[in-house]
Amino acid sequence: KQMREYTPIPTLADYKDWLWKAEHDLEQFRRTTNAWDMANCFLDLNALPEWIEKCDTSPKILRNLAVKKLQLMTNANNSFTLNLDNLHEIDHQLRFVRMFYNHTKHHDSKSSAGLSGKSVVLCAPYPATYPIIFNKLALNDRIVEPEPLLAGVISFWRSEIPN
């Protein structure tokens, strides 16, 4: 009898797996425009720097970058203010990821930048064309496009993480 070849089961064993999962979940969100798929991608990107920081095999320069970006994401020094008008910049994208994932999931009323205690609602542009695609994120009175933001964060980490 010959042994069957099996494809590896996707795991989350290190930071490279989390980046791969983020890429997978972003593709899934692009296909489905489903809030769950979008939230999965935010989860991945929120966790990624902590995985890099705590991984013994991550290069020191990458680990230092992850620590620096994690401090910014968590606003450890109370020195960074998220500006939704600057979501094209990586530091604002990273801070948004953290605030979105950690504050909206807990319905945290202490959050800033319009993310406090509000539901996350996917919406479509108006006037709508068919098929209607719900690919915008409504936060209070602001509309944020999650796809380019998530893609920007993935691209940033992809450029920093060695293959």
KOLFI-551312 format. One record per residue (C-alpha): residue number from 0; x, y, z. Coordinates in Angstrom, 2 decimals, padded with zeros to 5 digits. Layout:
# residues N
{nr=NUM	xx=X	yy=Y	zz=Z}
...
***
This chain:
# residues 163
{nr=0	xx=000.00	yy=000.00	zz=000.00}
{nr=1	xx=001.20	yy=003.47	zz=-000.84}
{nr=2	xx=000.85	yy=006.28	zz=001.66}
{nr=3	xx=-001.38	yy=009.12	zz=000.54}
{nr=4	xx=000.20	yy=012.52	zz=000.41}
{nr=5	xx=-001.56	yy=015.03	zz=002.57}
{nr=6	xx=-001.45	yy=018.75	zz=002.23}
{nr=7	xx=-000.36	yy=020.50	zz=005.39}
{nr=8	xx=-003.15	yy=021.62	zz=007.64}
{nr=9	xx=-003.10	yy=025.39	zz=008.04}
{nr=10	xx=-001.83	yy=026.25	zz=011.50}
{nr=11	xx=-001.20	yy=029.37	zz=013.50}
{nr=12	xx=002.21	yy=028.39	zz=014.83}
{nr=13	xx=004.10	yy=031.61	zz=014.21}
{nr=14	xx=003.81	yy=035.16	zz=012.90}
{nr=15	xx=004.20	yy=034.10	zz=009.26}
{nr=16	xx=001.08	yy=031.97	zz=009.64}
{nr=17	xx=-000.83	yy=034.99	zz=010.98}
{nr=18	xx=000.26	yy=037.05	zz=007.98}
{nr=19	xx=-000.82	yy=034.24	zz=005.65}
{nr=20	xx=-004.17	yy=034.06	zz=007.47}
{nr=21	xx=-004.62	yy=037.83	zz=007.11}
{nr=22	xx=-004.01	yy=037.56	zz=003.36}
{nr=23	xx=-006.48	yy=034.66	zz=003.17}
{nr=24	xx=-009.12	yy=036.52	zz=005.18}
{nr=25	xx=-008.72	yy=039.67	zz=003.10}
{nr=26	xx=-009.30	yy=037.65	zz=-000.08}
{nr=27	xx=-012.32	yy=036.09	zz=001.60}
{nr=28	xx=-013.67	yy=039.56	zz=002.51}
{nr=29	xx=-013.11	yy=040.77	zz=-001.06}
{nr=30	xx=-015.22	yy=037.84	zz=-002.31}
{nr=31	xx=-017.99	yy=037.94	zz=000.28}
{nr=32	xx=-017.98	yy=041.52	zz=001.63}
{nr=33	xx=-019.16	yy=039.85	zz=004.82}
{nr=34	xx=-018.61	yy=041.60	zz=008.18}
{nr=35	xx=-017.35	yy=038.36	zz=009.73}
{nr=36	xx=-014.62	yy=037.99	zz=007.11}
{nr=37	xx=-013.64	yy=041.63	zz=007.59}
{nr=38	xx=-013.49	yy=041.17	zz=011.38}
{nr=39	xx=-011.32	yy=038.09	zz=010.93}
{nr=40	xx=-008.80	yy=040.15	zz=008.98}
{nr=41	xx=-008.78	yy=042.84	zz=011.68}
{nr=42	xx=-008.20	yy=040.10	zz=014.29}
{nr=43	xx=-005.24	yy=038.72	zz=012.33}
{nr=44	xx=-003.59	yy=042.10	zz=011.89}
{nr=45	xx=-004.20	yy=043.06	zz=015.50}
{nr=46	xx=-002.48	yy=039.87	zz=016.71}
{nr=47	xx=000.41	yy=039.87	zz=014.22}
{nr=48	xx=002.82	yy=042.31	zz=015.94}
{nr=49	xx=002.41	yy=040.50	zz=019.27}
{nr=50	xx=003.26	yy=037.21	zz=017.58}
{nr=51	xx=006.34	yy=038.78	zz=016.00}
{nr=52	xx=007.41	yy=040.26	zz=019.34}
{nr=53	xx=007.06	yy=036.97	zz=021.21}
{nr=54	xx=008.51	yy=034.65	zz=018.57}
{nr=55	xx=012.04	yy=033.48	zz=019.43}
{nr=56	xx=012.88	yy=033.00	zz=015.76}
{nr=57	xx=011.84	yy=036.43	zz=014.50}
{nr=58	xx=014.83	yy=038.54	zz=013.44}
{nr=59	xx=015.78	yy=041.13	zz=016.06}
{nr=60	xx=015.21	yy=044.06	zz=013.68}
{nr=61	xx=011.70	yy=042.76	zz=012.92}
{nr=62	xx=010.99	yy=042.18	zz=016.61}
{nr=63	xx=012.09	yy=045.74	zz=017.42}
{nr=64	xx=009.83	yy=047.10	zz=014.67}
{nr=65	xx=006.90	yy=045.05	zz=015.99}
{nr=66	xx=007.47	yy=046.39	zz=019.52}
{nr=67	xx=007.57	yy=049.96	zz=018.20}
{nr=68	xx=004.40	yy=049.50	zz=016.12}
{nr=69	xx=002.64	yy=047.70	zz=018.97}
{nr=70	xx=003.36	yy=050.65	zz=021.28}
{nr=71	xx=001.82	yy=052.92	zz=018.67}
{nr=72	xx=-001.17	yy=050.60	zz=018.18}
{nr=73	xx=-001.86	yy=050.45	zz=021.92}
{nr=74	xx=-001.00	yy=054.13	zz=022.37}
{nr=75	xx=001.27	yy=053.06	zz=025.22}
{nr=76	xx=002.69	yy=056.57	zz=025.67}
{nr=77	xx=-000.58	yy=058.44	zz=025.06}
{nr=78	xx=001.26	yy=060.29	zz=022.33}
{nr=79	xx=-000.54	yy=059.24	zz=019.16}
{nr=80	xx=-003.94	yy=060.47	zz=018.05}
{nr=81	xx=-005.72	yy=058.54	zz=015.36}
{nr=82	xx=-006.94	yy=060.75	zz=012.54}
{nr=83	xx=-009.46	yy=059.06	zz=010.25}
{nr=84	xx=-008.44	yy=061.49	zz=007.49}
{nr=85	xx=-004.94	yy=059.95	zz=007.51}
{nr=86	xx=-005.86	yy=056.31	zz=007.02}
{nr=87	xx=-003.58	yy=056.19	zz=003.99}
{nr=88	xx=-000.60	yy=056.33	zz=006.42}
{nr=89	xx=000.59	yy=053.09	zz=008.00}
{nr=90	xx=000.73	yy=054.37	zz=011.58}
{nr=91	xx=-002.91	yy=055.51	zz=011.41}
{nr=92	xx=-003.86	yy=052.22	zz=009.75}
{nr=93	xx=-002.20	yy=050.23	zz=012.53}
{nr=94	xx=-003.83	yy=052.33	zz=015.26}
{nr=95	xx=-007.20	yy=051.96	zz=013.54}
{nr=96	xx=-006.78	yy=048.17	zz=013.42}
{nr=97	xx=-006.14	yy=048.06	zz=017.16}
{nr=98	xx=-008.88	yy=050.50	zz=018.08}
{nr=99	xx=-011.40	yy=048.87	zz=015.78}
{nr=100	xx=-010.72	yy=045.38	zz=016.99}
{nr=101	xx=-010.26	yy=046.05	zz=020.69}
{nr=102	xx=-012.88	yy=048.75	zz=021.21}
{nr=103	xx=-015.76	yy=047.87	zz=018.94}
{nr=104	xx=-015.69	yy=044.18	zz=019.89}
{nr=105	xx=-016.14	yy=045.14	zz=023.56}
{nr=106	xx=-018.59	yy=047.96	zz=022.85}
{nr=107	xx=-016.08	yy=050.18	zz=024.68}
{nr=108	xx=-017.56	yy=053.61	zz=025.36}
{nr=109	xx=-014.17	yy=055.10	zz=026.33}
{nr=110	xx=-012.69	yy=054.83	zz=022.83}
{nr=111	xx=-011.90	yy=057.85	zz=020.70}
{nr=112	xx=-011.98	yy=058.69	zz=017.00}
{nr=113	xx=-015.60	yy=057.75	zz=016.51}
{nr=114	xx=-015.18	yy=054.10	zz=017.39}
{nr=115	xx=-016.85	yy=054.28	zz=020.79}
{nr=116	xx=-019.74	yy=052.06	zz=021.68}
{nr=117	xx=-021.09	yy=051.85	zz=018.15}
{nr=118	xx=-022.14	yy=049.00	zz=015.98}
{nr=119	xx=-020.00	yy=048.07	zz=013.05}
{nr=120	xx=-022.13	yy=048.35	zz=009.96}
{nr=121	xx=-021.16	yy=047.51	zz=006.42}
{nr=122	xx=-022.81	yy=049.77	zz=003.91}
{nr=123	xx=-022.94	yy=050.31	zz=000.16}
{nr=124	xx=-022.38	yy=053.49	zz=-001.78}
{nr=125	xx=-025.42	yy=055.51	zz=-002.77}
{nr=126	xx=-026.82	yy=055.67	zz=-005.37}
{nr=127	xx=-026.43	yy=051.92	zz=-005.51}
{nr=128	xx=-025.73	yy=049.92	zz=-008.61}
{nr=129	xx=-026.50	yy=046.25	zz=-008.95}
{nr=130	xx=-025.23	yy=043.95	zz=-007.67}
{nr=131	xx=-025.07	yy=045.93	zz=-004.44}
{nr=132	xx=-021.72	yy=045.43	zz=-002.74}
{nr=133	xx=-021.47	yy=046.22	zz=000.95}
{nr=134	xx=-017.80	yy=047.14	zz=001.12}
{nr=135	xx=-017.77	yy=050.32	zz=003.21}
{nr=136	xx=-017.59	yy=050.56	zz=006.98}
{nr=137	xx=-019.96	yy=052.96	zz=008.71}
{nr=138	xx=-018.70	yy=054.34	zz=012.02}
{nr=139	xx=-020.89	yy=057.03	zz=013.50}
{nr=140	xx=-020.98	yy=059.72	zz=010.81}
{nr=141	xx=-017.86	yy=058.49	zz=009.00}
{nr=142	xx=-017.44	yy=056.04	zz=006.15}
{nr=143	xx=-014.20	yy=054.07	zz=006.08}
{nr=144	xx=-013.13	yy=051.72	zz=003.30}
{nr=145	xx=-011.74	yy=048.69	zz=005.13}
{nr=146	xx=-010.31	yy=046.87	zz=002.11}
{nr=147	xx=-007.54	yy=049.37	zz=001.21}
{nr=148	xx=-006.76	yy=049.88	zz=004.91}
{nr=149	xx=-006.40	yy=046.15	zz=005.54}
{nr=150	xx=-004.45	yy=045.69	zz=002.30}
{nr=151	xx=-002.10	yy=048.51	zz=003.33}
{nr=152	xx=-001.32	yy=046.89	zz=006.69}
{nr=153	xx=-000.78	yy=043.49	zz=005.05}
{nr=154	xx=001.50	yy=045.08	zz=002.47}
{nr=155	xx=003.49	yy=046.81	zz=005.22}
{nr=156	xx=004.08	yy=043.59	zz=007.15}
{nr=157	xx=004.71	yy=041.59	zz=003.97}
{nr=158	xx=007.50	yy=044.05	zz=003.06}
{nr=159	xx=009.06	yy=043.74	zz=006.54}
{nr=160	xx=008.78	yy=039.98	zz=007.12}
{nr=161	xx=011.49	yy=037.92	zz=005.40}
{nr=162	xx=010.29	yy=034.92	zz=003.41}
***
